[in-house]
Structures are given as C-alpha cells and as structure tokens.
Amino acid sequence: MSIRKAAATLVATAALTLGALATTPSLAAADSEGQKAQAAPVAQANPYPYRGKVLGNSVVYKRAKPTTRSDILGWADSGTIVRIQCKVIGQNVLGNDRWYRVPVRGGHGYMSARYVQNLDQIPFCRR
C-alpha cells in the first residue's frame, strides 16, 4: 500500500472515530452549570406496525372481541388505511375466520379480515 493511500485511510478512520465519539451521549458536553447533558429518550416501538385497507361500500366496525356479536368500539370508512398489531382466529365471516387487532380509544379492538386487505404480512398474535 502506498503512503498516500495509508495516510488517507488513517485520516478517514480518525474522522469516523471522532465523529462517533462526539455523538455518544455519555461523552456529551456539560451545560453552563456543569451538568452533563441528557440523551434524548429512545422512541418506543409502534405497537401497531402493520397496515390494512378497509374494503367494502360502507364502514367496517371495530369490535371488542373477534366476533360480530361483541360490542362495537368504533369503525373505519371504506378506503381507510388502518394500523394493525396482529391477527387472531375468530368468528368465520363469509369464509374468513381471521380478525385483525387494531387500536381503539383506550386499548384495542378487532376488525374482520374479510373486510380489510392486508398491505403488510400480518403475524398471529402471541398469547
């Protein structure tokens, strides 16, 4: 390796190392009162990372349990993109027994997969 290439590699490595050290929270500069700066809080993972599109001519209900006999907690209009956490087995609705767990005010509900086109691969819920 030539001296020029070795020097360029050394400079690049030093720049990357110093850049990483400058952004490390534990090495952050102290503020004007000598207190160490706090790192920004880490964002929590989205509990509803998957998406689905509501199908049909009307609204699709969000229910308390994966059955059409459970309480209605909300609804989504046709064409709406909804957030989905996972899928479960529930009441069979026109040949489809899958239901998606979706967010509702104060918790989660279920929407029949018969009326929601999954836009992502949806895993089964863990028990």
RANOR-V349703 format. One record per residue. NEAR is the number of other ideal C-beta (glycine too) atoms within 10 Angstrom. Layout:
NEAR + NEAR
This chain:
6 + 7 + 7 + 8 + 9 + 10 + 10 + 11 + 11 + 10 + 10 + 10 + 10 + 10 + 10 + 10 + 10 + 10 + 9 + 10 + 10 + 10 + 9 + 9 + 10 + 7 + 11 + 13 + 7 + 9 + 10 + 5 + 5 + 6 + 8 + 12 + 11 + 9 + 10 + 7 + 6 + 6 + 6 + 6 + 6 + 9 + 11 + 15 + 13 + 20 + 15 + 24 + 15 + 19 + 12 + 12 + 5 + 10 + 15 + 22 + 18 + 23 + 24 + 15 + 14 + 22 + 14 + 12 + 8 + 15 + 10 + 13 + 17 + 15 + 16 + 19 + 11 + 13 + 9 + 13 + 13 + 20 + 15 + 23 + 18 + 18 + 21 + 17 + 11 + 20 + 16 + 12 + 16 + 7 + 6 + 14 + 14 + 19 + 25 + 28 + 23 + 24 + 16 + 17 + 8 + 7 + 9 + 17 + 24 + 24 + 24 + 23 + 21 + 16 + 21 + 27 + 11 + 15 + 13 + 10 + 6 + 20 + 12 + 10 + 14 + 5 + 4
